[in-house]
């Protein structure tokens, strides 16, 4: 199975894409001397699952294409890497990341190929997604909406307003994916504002709740395929991930929310990612 703007939906394709996303994140962040590396690495496998068969018509102008919203906009570099690897974003654009006059900043902007919604202010993406899902219903379209969020975004009241709205309107074409990596800029999520039990909270608001190892792209793809068949209201996938996944000295380390790489750190990180099975 191959979708427009996607890769063949095989296990090897998903794992190759996840590895390529991680390598591009390291390369581009080093070149631009910017951070948000750990946040990008944690979602690489989720993006690999989305862009290998889950998203229909990604990057095309088809009115009925699925919509994808990266609500945790600070992971934009991982999205740019995925868009490049599936042929939506060209190499010149990718190489301009954070350069003067580039459309590719640290948060995604509308107008970048494959980006339908600008994001960056956390807590807004799910509201956009709920509106897009309702619009699809009013259009009589079969398109679906996927919103990738951070767990820390669930600290925002606007998220819960969107959750209630989506449940009230029974938006079965809406899927939220929460990157549950357990940390944010100011510390570990359970210390900043404890969200437990996250599954119970979403369920009590009327959503179908599912869990997955978010660093297993095959598992993510299987659950996402199953969610596409459901027609009983909005669904949330709680994807448990490791912040900085794939680079051992970054994993679960708060400082890699912002810090850029020096030369030695880049060499060590690249070696790990390139050597990953």
N, C-alpha and C positions, 0 to 999 in steps of 0.2 A: 504494500500500500504506500503510495506517495501522494502527498497533498501539494497543491500549489504553494510555493513559499515554504516548503518543508523538505525533509529528507525521508528516505525510505524508513518505514517503521519496523526496524529490526533492533535487536538488543545491541549488536555491534555498532549500528548507526547511532543509537542513543548514547552509548558510552564514548564513542569517538567524538560526538558533538560536545558532550560535557567536558571532555579533556581539552578540546579546542577552545571552548569558551574560557576555561580556566587559564590556558596559556595566553590567550589574547588579553584577558584581564591583567595578567602580570606584565605583559609587554607594553600595553598602552598606558597603564598606570605608571610604570617606570618612566616611560618616555615623557609623559605629561607631569610627572612628579605630583600626583594626586593620590588621595586615599580612598576610603570606602571599599577597600579590597576584600576584607572579611565578609562583608555583606554580599558582595558579588559572588564570591566563591560558594557561599552557602546555598545559593539558588541555581547554580549551574546545572544540576541534575534535573531540577523541576523544569527549567527552560528547555533542556534537551528533550524531555518527554513531550512538552507542548509543541515543539517545532519538528517532531518526527511523527506526524500523523494525527495529533490531537486537533490542532487548529486547521480549520478548513478555509482555504483561500487566503492565507496569511500573506500580506504584502501586496495584494492585488487591489484593483479598484472595484471589484465585484461588490455590489450593494449587499449581497447576502453572505459576504465573508464573515467568519467569526471575528469578534472583537476581543483584543487582549489589552488589558490595562495593567501597567506596572505601577501599582500604587506606592510601593516602596521605591520611589524614584531614585534614591541614592544608589541603587544597584543598576543604574542605566548602562554602565559599561558592559555588564554581563549580557544585557539585552542587545546592545550594539554588536557584540561578538556573535550572538546567535543569529541575528539578522544578516550579518556578513557571511557566516558559514552556510546559510541556506540560500544565498544568492540574492537577497533583498537589498542589502547595503554594500556598495562597492568599496574596494580597498582604499581608494583615495579619500573617501569620506571617513572611513574608520581611522586612517592614519592622521586625520585632522583633529582627532579627539582633543578637546580643550585647547585647541590652537586659536589664534586670533581670527575672528570672523567665522569660525566653525559653527555649524548648527548642532554639533555633538558636544554638549556640555555634560556636567556631572549628573544632571537630571534630564529626562527625555522631553523634547519639545515637539509639539504638533508640527508637521511638515517634514520631519525626518522620515524617509521611507520605512513603512512598517509600523509607524507610531501614530495611532489615532487620537491619543489623549496626552496632553502635557501633564506631568505630575511632578511633585517635589514637596509640596506642603502635605505632610503626612496626615492621614485620616480622611482624605477626600476621594480617593480612588473608588471605594465601594459605592459611594453616592453616584458617581459618574456611571459606574457599572450598572447600578439599579435602573438609572434613567435609560441607559442604552438597551437594557433588557426589555423594559417596558415599551420603548420605541419599536423594537423588533416585533413585539406582539401586535402593536397597533398597525405596523406595516404589513402584517401577515407573513413575516419572514421566519424561516427556520433557523436563522443565524443564532449563535450562542455567544455569551459574554463570559470571559474568564478574567478574574481580578487577582493578581498576586500581591499579597499584603505582607507586612511584617507583624510579628506578634505584638510588638510595642505599639503599633497603631491601634490596637484594641484598648489602649489607654484613652483614646479620643472618644468623646461623647458623640461626635458626628458619625462615627462608625456604627454605633448602636442605633442611631436614628435610621441609617440606611438598612441595617439588619431588620428592623421592625417594618420599614416600608416594603422591602422585598418579600418578607413573609406575608404581610397583609395582602399584597397583590399576587401571591402565589407564583412568583417568577421562576418557573422551572427551567428557564433557559439561562439562568445565572449560576455560576460556580465561583465561589471565593476559595482561594488557596492561601493559607496562612503559613508563612515561613516561620516555624516555631523553633528559632535558634536560641531562645532564652536570654538574649542580651540586647542592649541598646547603647546609645552614646554615653549615658550617664551611669551605666552599671548593668548588673544582671537584672532581668525583668522581674523576677520574684522579689527583689529588694526595692526596686523603684516603685512598682505598683503590681502587686501579685494578681495574676489573672486566673489562678486555679480555682475551680476546675474549668478550664477553657471549653472543653467539650460540653459540659453541662450548661454553661452560659449560652452558647450558641443554640443548643437544643431547646432550652427554655424559651428562646425567642422564636421558635417555630421553624428552624432549619434542620435539614437532614445533615448529620455529622458523620464524617469518615476520617480515619487516621491512616497514615502511611509513613514509612521511612523516606523522608524527603531527599535523602542522598542515594537512593536506589532508583535510577531512572526507569528501569523496567517496572518496578512496583508502582511508581507514579503513573506511568502510561496505562497500566492495567486498570487502576482505579478510575482514572480520568475517562477511559473508554466506557466503563460501567456507568459512570455518572451521566454520560451522554444519553443513556437509555431511560433515565428516570424522568418521571413526569408528575412528581408530587411535591412541588415547591422548590425553593432555592436550596442549594447544597454547598457545604463547606468541607474542604479537605484540609485537615490539620497535618501539615507536613513537618515532621520532626527532623531537624537538620543540625549539623554542627557548624557553627560560625567559623569561617576560614577553612572549610573542608578542603582537603587535598594538600595543604601545606602545614606540616606538623607544628611548626613554631608559631603559627597563627591561630590554630584551632582553640576556640573558646577564650581567646585573649582580647579583652576589651579594647586595648590600644589600637588594634588593627581596624577599628571602625573609622579612624581618621588618618593614621600614620601612612606616609608613603614609604617606598622601599629604597634602601641604599644599595650600592652595587653588590655587596656581599650577600645581602638578604635576597636580592633579585636572583642571583646565581643559584643560591640554595633552593629557593622556591621553584624556580624553573626546572631544576634538576629533578625535584620530587614529582612535579606534574608530568614532565616528559616521560619519567620512568614508571608512571602509574600503569597498572595492568588494565 
